[in-house]
Amino acid sequence: MEDLLAMASGLKPVFAVLLAVAAALLLARAVRESTAKIFRRVPRIREVITLGRNPLRLVLSLIGVRIALGATASGFDWFKPVSYVLTLALIASLCWLGVVVLLIVEVMLLSKYKTDTKDNRRMRRLKTQVMLGRRVGVAVIITIAVACVLLTIPEVRALGAGILASAGLISIVAGLAVQSTLTNVFAGMQLAFTDAIRVDDVVVVETQWGTIEEITMTYVVVHLWDDRRLILPSTYFTTTPFENWTRKQSAILGTVELDLDWGAPVGDLRAHLKETLAGTELWDGRTGVLQITDAVNSLVRVRILVSAADSGALFDLRCLVREAMVTYLQEWHPGALPRQRWAQVQEDGPKVHSGPRSIPGGDPQDTSTSQFFTGSIEAVDRRHSFAGPGKEVYEEREENSPED
């Protein structure tokens, strides 16, 4: 009879553990299904919740097993070491679950904003900050988990007073040892929360054109136009000048320059530019001007300024305009192409005119739409924007400047 009671007493913790695990699995399933139902309209929510299925099961199972053993096996000799192992496992599983919860929060925050627009500045800013915030949160959770594991060791707790007493020296040594790493960490946080760059921003760094693909706490990954990845430390963007083409908007201007002969028909070129821009969807209709910006020796420099909705469209538009102009000159005005020549000067001789193709609106005297800072309301507004602070401000600066 006593053997049966002893066997029953020994099997009691086993049945309690099995019951606790079963209850934990049922509870985990109920929590997962309820969460998926509540957030069913959030994109990718089911995929992310699936990632949290195993850590949630493990956390609830460990809690249930610890409670069951505490109620049925607290008097056994093996209870203390098993309880210690369960505590360590629970700390690790809670850390795992916390990381997954941060991922779920990230998906929920980013799902409120659309990403299918060309100028999604708000989304890119939020995405940058949320991604960096999640990484910081993961680092904090892992640090707390490691600290909790260490505090479960009595010897480590006994060293606590000594560690606190020498905290000043340790902090100085640690600061010197990881100075560059900490500098990059703070630089990464500065980039994310001062809005200097965002994920998907178009930048030019080290003479390379690309987009910001990833911002971490220590480095930034730039996806270059030819599918290479340029990895730069975070401090690069806080200490080195760089170009951000989408800081305020994605619309951008670009130039096409041609060195031509003095006999180039400017009016016909301007008219052909209008035709080319009107026939393509790459042009956003904001700016399309042709000007002669330089005339030195035997060449004149023709600069064409065009605008597009984003940098990718601008690159294609510049190539299209350049090809169209070169083809037009080759076919209709070959004499306008740059060349080296010697001309015999004649005192009295007939003036020879070539017979180029006549294009409506190709009058060389018509420059009403060729100016960038004059000639239209938009151009005048642009000129005022670049005119400086004004005469009154200059006078005020002169009055407030210290006398020599």
C-alpha positions in Angstrom: 0.0 0.0 0.0 2.8 2.4 0.9 4.5 1.6 -2.5 1.4 2.5 -4.3 1.1 5.8 -2.4 4.8 6.5 -3.1 4.3 5.8 -6.8 1.2 7.9 -6.9 3.1 10.7 -5.2 5.9 10.4 -7.7 3.6 10.4 -10.7 1.6 13.4 -9.4 4.1 16.0 -10.7 4.2 14.2 -14.1 0.4 14.5 -14.5 0.5 18.1 -13.2 3.2 19.0 -15.8 1.2 17.3 -18.7 -2.0 19.1 -17.6 -0.1 22.4 -17.4 1.4 22.0 -20.9 -1.9 21.1 -22.4 -3.6 24.1 -20.8 -0.7 26.4 -22.0 -1.0 25.2 -25.6 -4.8 25.8 -25.6 -4.3 29.2 -24.1 -1.6 30.1 -26.6 -3.8 29.0 -29.5 -6.7 31.1 -28.1 -4.5 34.2 -27.8 -3.1 33.8 -31.3 -6.5 33.3 -32.9 -7.9 36.3 -31.0 -5.0 38.5 -32.0 -5.3 37.5 -35.6 -9.0 38.2 -35.6 -8.6 41.6 -33.9 -5.9 42.8 -36.4 -7.1 40.8 -39.4 -7.2 44.0 -41.5 -3.5 44.8 -40.9 -1.3 43.6 -43.8 1.2 40.8 -43.0 -0.3 40.5 -39.5 -0.9 36.7 -39.8 2.6 36.1 -41.1 4.1 38.0 -38.2 1.8 36.4 -35.6 2.9 33.0 -36.9 6.4 34.0 -35.9 5.2 34.5 -32.3 3.5 31.2 -32.0 6.4 29.1 -30.7 7.8 31.7 -28.2 4.3 32.2 -26.8 3.7 28.5 -26.4 7.1 28.1 -24.7 6.5 31.0 -22.3 3.1 29.8 -21.2 4.3 26.2 -21.0 7.3 27.1 -18.8 5.1 29.2 -16.5 2.6 26.4 -16.3 5.3 23.7 -15.6 6.9 26.0 -12.9 3.5 26.5 -11.2 2.7 22.8 -11.4 6.0 21.6 -10.0 5.8 24.2 -7.2 2.5 22.9 -6.2 3.2 19.2 -6.4 7.0 18.6 -6.1 8.4 21.3 -3.8 9.6 18.7 -1.3 11.7 16.7 -3.7 15.5 17.1 -3.8 15.5 17.6 -7.6 13.1 20.5 -7.4 15.6 23.3 -6.9 17.9 22.5 -9.9 14.9 21.9 -12.1 13.4 25.1 -10.9 16.6 27.0 -11.7 16.7 25.6 -15.3 13.1 26.5 -15.8 13.9 30.1 -14.6 16.7 30.4 -17.2 14.5 29.0 -19.9 11.7 31.3 -19.0 14.0 34.4 -19.2 15.3 33.3 -22.7 11.7 32.6 -23.9 10.5 36.0 -22.6 13.4 37.6 -24.5 12.4 35.8 -27.7 8.7 36.7 -27.2 9.7 40.4 -26.6 11.6 40.5 -29.9 8.6 39.1 -31.8 6.3 41.6 -30.1 8.5 44.5 -31.3 8.3 43.1 -34.8 4.5 43.0 -34.6 4.4 46.6 -33.3 6.6 47.6 -36.3 4.3 46.0 -38.8 1.2 47.6 -37.2 2.8 51.1 -37.2 4.0 50.9 -40.8 0.7 49.4 -42.1 -1.1 52.8 -41.5 0.7 54.5 -44.3 0.7 53.8 -48.0 4.0 53.0 -49.8 2.8 53.0 -53.4 3.2 56.8 -53.9 6.2 58.4 -55.6 6.8 61.0 -52.9 6.1 58.9 -49.8 8.2 61.1 -47.5 6.1 60.5 -44.4 6.2 56.7 -44.8 10.0 56.7 -45.3 10.6 58.9 -42.3 8.4 56.7 -40.1 9.9 53.5 -41.5 13.4 54.7 -40.7 12.6 55.7 -37.1 10.5 52.6 -36.4 13.2 50.2 -37.8 15.9 51.8 -35.7 13.6 51.9 -32.7 13.0 48.2 -33.0 16.7 47.5 -33.2 17.3 49.6 -30.1 14.5 47.8 -28.3 15.9 44.4 -29.3 19.3 45.4 -27.9 17.7 46.6 -24.7 15.7 43.4 -24.3 18.7 41.2 -24.9 20.8 43.2 -22.4 18.1 42.9 -19.7 17.8 39.2 -20.3 21.5 38.7 -20.0 21.5 40.8 -16.8 18.6 38.7 -15.3 20.5 35.5 -16.1 23.6 36.8 -14.4 21.6 37.9 -11.4 20.4 34.4 -10.8 23.9 33.3 -10.0 24.7 34.0 -6.3 28.4 34.7 -7.0 27.5 37.4 -9.4 25.1 39.1 -7.0 27.9 39.0 -4.3 30.1 40.9 -6.7 27.5 43.6 -7.2 28.9 45.9 -4.5 32.4 45.8 -5.9 31.3 46.4 -9.4 29.3 49.5 -8.3 32.3 50.8 -6.3 34.5 50.6 -9.4 31.8 51.7 -11.9 33.6 54.9 -12.6 36.9 53.3 -13.6 35.1 50.6 -15.6 33.0 53.1 -17.5 36.1 55.1 -18.5 37.9 51.9 -19.7 34.8 50.7 -21.5 34.3 54.1 -23.1 37.8 54.2 -24.4 37.6 50.6 -25.7 34.4 51.1 -27.7 34.7 54.8 -28.5 34.3 54.4 -32.2 31.4 51.9 -31.8 29.5 54.2 -29.5 30.2 57.1 -31.8 28.5 55.2 -34.7 25.6 54.2 -32.4 24.8 57.7 -31.5 25.3 58.9 -35.1 22.8 56.2 -36.3 20.2 57.4 -33.8 20.9 61.0 -34.8 20.3 60.2 -38.4 17.0 58.5 -37.7 15.5 61.0 -35.4 16.9 64.3 -36.9 15.5 63.3 -40.3 18.8 63.8 -42.2 18.2 60.6 -44.3 15.4 58.1 -44.5 15.1 54.6 -45.9 14.5 54.8 -49.7 16.0 58.3 -49.9 18.0 59.0 -53.1 21.5 60.1 -52.3 24.9 60.7 -53.9 27.8 59.6 -51.7 31.4 59.0 -52.8 30.3 60.1 -56.3 27.9 57.1 -56.4 24.2 57.4 -56.9 21.8 55.1 -55.0 19.1 54.8 -52.4 19.3 54.3 -48.6 18.4 50.6 -48.2 19.0 50.1 -44.5 19.9 52.2 -41.5 21.3 50.4 -38.5 22.8 51.7 -35.2 26.3 51.5 -36.6 26.2 51.6 -40.4 24.1 52.6 -43.4 23.6 50.4 -46.5 23.3 52.3 -49.8 21.9 50.4 -52.7 23.8 51.7 -55.7 22.2 52.1 -59.2 24.1 49.1 -60.5 22.9 46.8 -57.7 26.1 47.1 -55.6 25.8 47.8 -51.9 27.9 50.6 -50.4 28.2 50.2 -46.6 29.2 53.3 -44.8 29.6 54.0 -41.1 26.9 56.2 -39.5 29.4 58.9 -38.7 30.0 59.4 -42.5 26.6 61.0 -42.8 27.2 63.3 -39.8 30.7 64.5 -40.7 30.8 64.4 -44.6 28.8 66.4 -47.0 26.5 64.4 -49.2 23.6 64.9 -51.6 20.0 64.0 -50.6 17.8 64.3 -53.7 14.6 63.5 -51.8 15.0 65.5 -48.6 11.8 67.5 -49.2 10.3 66.1 -52.4 11.2 63.6 -55.1 10.7 66.1 -58.1 14.1 67.2 -59.4 15.7 69.1 -62.2 18.5 68.0 -64.5 20.6 69.3 -67.3 21.7 68.2 -70.8 24.7 70.1 -72.2 25.8 70.2 -75.9 28.9 71.9 -77.3 28.0 73.1 -80.8 29.2 75.2 -83.6 28.5 79.0 -83.7 26.1 78.3 -86.5 23.7 76.2 -84.4 20.1 77.2 -84.9 19.0 78.0 -81.4 15.3 78.7 -82.3 15.0 75.3 -84.2 16.6 73.5 -81.3 14.2 75.2 -78.8 11.2 74.2 -80.9 12.5 70.6 -81.3 12.9 70.4 -77.5 9.3 71.4 -77.0 8.2 68.7 -79.4 10.3 66.1 -77.6 9.1 67.0 -74.2 5.5 67.1 -75.3 5.8 63.5 -76.7 7.0 61.8 -73.5 5.5 60.9 -70.2 8.8 61.2 -68.4 8.5 65.0 -68.4 6.4 66.4 -65.5 5.7 69.7 -67.3 7.4 72.0 -64.8 10.6 73.1 -66.5 11.8 72.7 -70.1 14.2 75.5 -71.2 17.1 75.7 -73.6 19.8 78.4 -73.2 23.3 79.2 -74.5 25.3 79.4 -71.3 28.8 79.8 -72.7 30.5 80.9 -76.0 34.3 80.4 -76.0 36.6 80.1 -79.1 34.9 78.0 -81.8 32.1 76.5 -79.7 28.9 77.5 -77.9 27.5 75.6 -75.0 23.8 74.8 -75.1 22.3 73.8 -71.8 18.9 72.2 -71.7 17.2 72.2 -68.3 14.3 69.7 -67.8 12.3 68.4 -64.8 10.9 65.0 -63.8 8.8 63.5 -61.0 11.8 61.5 -59.6 15.4 60.9 -60.2 14.9 57.7 -62.1 12.5 59.4 -64.6 15.0 62.3 -64.8 17.8 60.1 -65.9 15.8 58.5 -68.7 14.4 61.9 -69.7 18.0 63.4 -70.0 19.1 60.5 -72.1 16.0 60.8 -74.3 16.5 64.6 -74.8 20.2 64.1 -75.5 19.6 61.4 -78.1 16.7 63.4 -79.7 18.9 66.5 -80.0 21.9 64.7 -81.4 19.7 62.9 -84.0 18.0 66.1 -85.0 21.3 67.9 -85.5 22.8 65.0 -87.5 19.8 64.9 -89.8 18.8 68.5 -90.3 21.7 70.7 -89.1 25.0 68.8 -89.6 26.8 72.2 -89.9 25.9 72.9 -86.3 28.0 70.0 -85.0 31.3 71.0 -83.5 34.3 71.0 -85.8 37.6 72.6 -86.4 37.9 74.6 -89.6 39.6 77.4 -91.5 37.4 79.9 -93.3 38.6 82.2 -96.1 37.4 85.7 -95.5 35.8 87.4 -98.6 35.2 91.1 -98.7 32.3 91.0 -101.0 30.5 87.8 -101.5 27.0 86.4 -101.5 25.6 85.2 -98.2 24.8 81.5 -98.4 21.9 80.2 -96.3 21.3 76.5 -95.8 17.8 75.2 -96.0 17.0 73.6 -92.7 13.7 72.1 -91.9 11.2 74.8 -90.8 9.5 74.1 -87.5 6.6 76.1 -86.2 7.7 78.2 -83.3 11.3 78.0 -84.3 11.9 81.7 -84.5 15.3 82.5 -83.0 14.0 85.8 -81.8 11.2 84.1 -79.7 12.8 83.7 -76.2 9.6 84.1 -74.2 9.8 80.5 -72.9 13.6 80.1 -72.8 14.4 81.9 -69.6 14.7 80.1 -66.3 14.6 83.1 -64.0 12.7 85.6 -66.2 9.9 85.6 -68.8 7.1 83.9 -66.8 5.4 84.2 -63.5 7.0 81.0 -62.2 10.4 82.2 -63.4 10.0 85.5 -61.6 9.0 83.7 -58.4 12.0 81.5 -58.7 14.3 84.5 -59.2 12.9 86.1 -56.1 13.6 82.9 -54.1 17.3 83.2 -55.1 17.6 87.0 -54.8 18.9 86.9 -51.2 17.4 88.3 -48.0 16.7 91.8 -49.4 18.0 95.4 -49.1 16.6 96.0 -45.7 18.3 93.0 -44.2 21.6 94.0 -45.8 21.2 97.5 -44.3 20.4 96.0 -40.9 23.5 93.8 -41.0 25.6 96.7 -41.9 24.3 98.7 -39.0 24.8 95.9 -36.5 28.2 94.9 -37.7 31.1 95.8 -35.4 33.1 98.8 -36.4 36.7 98.2 -37.4 
